[in-house]
Amino acid sequence: MKNFRRALLLLFLLFSSLFADAHIFVYHRFGDSRYPSTNTSIKELIKEFEYLKKHHYKVISLDKLITLLKEQKDLNDKYVVLTIDDGFKSFYENGLKIFKKYNYPFTLFIATKPIEKKFKDFMNWSEVNNCSQYGTIAFHSHSHPHLTHLTNKEIIKDTKIGMKLFKKHLGFRPKYYAYPYGEYDDRVKKIIKSFGFDAIFNQNIGAIDKTSDIFDLDRIALVGKSNIKLALKYKHLNALWIEPKKYPKDGILKRVKAKIFDDVKRAQIYVTGYGWRWIDVKSGKIDEKLNLKLNRDRVRVIIKVKNSKINTKILVK
């Protein structure tokens, strides 16, 4: 009986590790009420960190997560990675001390132009260097453009300028890249990937498991009135998007086609401006006619199945 229980426990642990999901969160501003849609109050930040601590989540470095993914090693449902985008001064003045107090590692994705041009709301290079004592500094483009609106040459130029400034002021080449505004498509991804980054990050709701694309990793934004408890429930849905690949030229989302690797008969599809709808899944395939007129220039299409497993496609006009 004892051996049976031990075998059952080992089987449970094996099953859990195979389907474990880590989470990456992204912040922007801290304690800056002028920008409520991108701000996290210090009170809210402490509340979130206390939640992680109380419920035994382990905040690990981005380096550790990427190493685990590259080596195809087991993740842990309690792993959390914290990132900050842009390089706003409010992180240095308000947020950094909270990260230091909890001894939580972080990755700061900086846009180099605002720092180089000494924009008022951004850190200077000395402050960025100081942050590097406590976390990792990564790349968030040079001019923080809408990449899908740029030509190939413009994307390459922006990236090269930023990386040159990065190396000049910080002394090393960045390993990681995060898309400005979380906006990208297959064309943009191919160009950014060609620069040899170890990993690339979006800003989609989701989680990370062994099947996640290391050059398209989900990060959940914790800004405004966020809910970290709910965010931690999301799991990664392994899905291959067939259609749509990009924002339709005529503005009509005709259908959603995808292959999902979960044994389910039903799923939900979400489209910005239209909400959720139930659809059938046949032999792991989704093929749903929609013919929806897209009324926004930035649209998220989400597939969700049971146990809060989701996968997101962002469409940018």
Secondary structure by P-SEA (a helix, b strand, c coil): caaaaaaaaaaaaaaaaabbbbbbbbbccccccccccccccaaaaaaaaaaaaaaccccccaaaaaaaaaacccccccbbbbbbcccccccccccaaaaaaabbbbbbbbbcccccccccccccaaaaaaaaacbbbbbccccccccccccaaaaaaaaaaaaaaaaacccccccccccccccccaaaaaaaaaccccbbbbbccccccccccccbbbbbbbcccccaaaaaabbbbbccccccccccccccccccccccccccccbbbbcccccbbbbbbcccbbbbbbbccccccbbbbbbbcccccbbbbbbcc
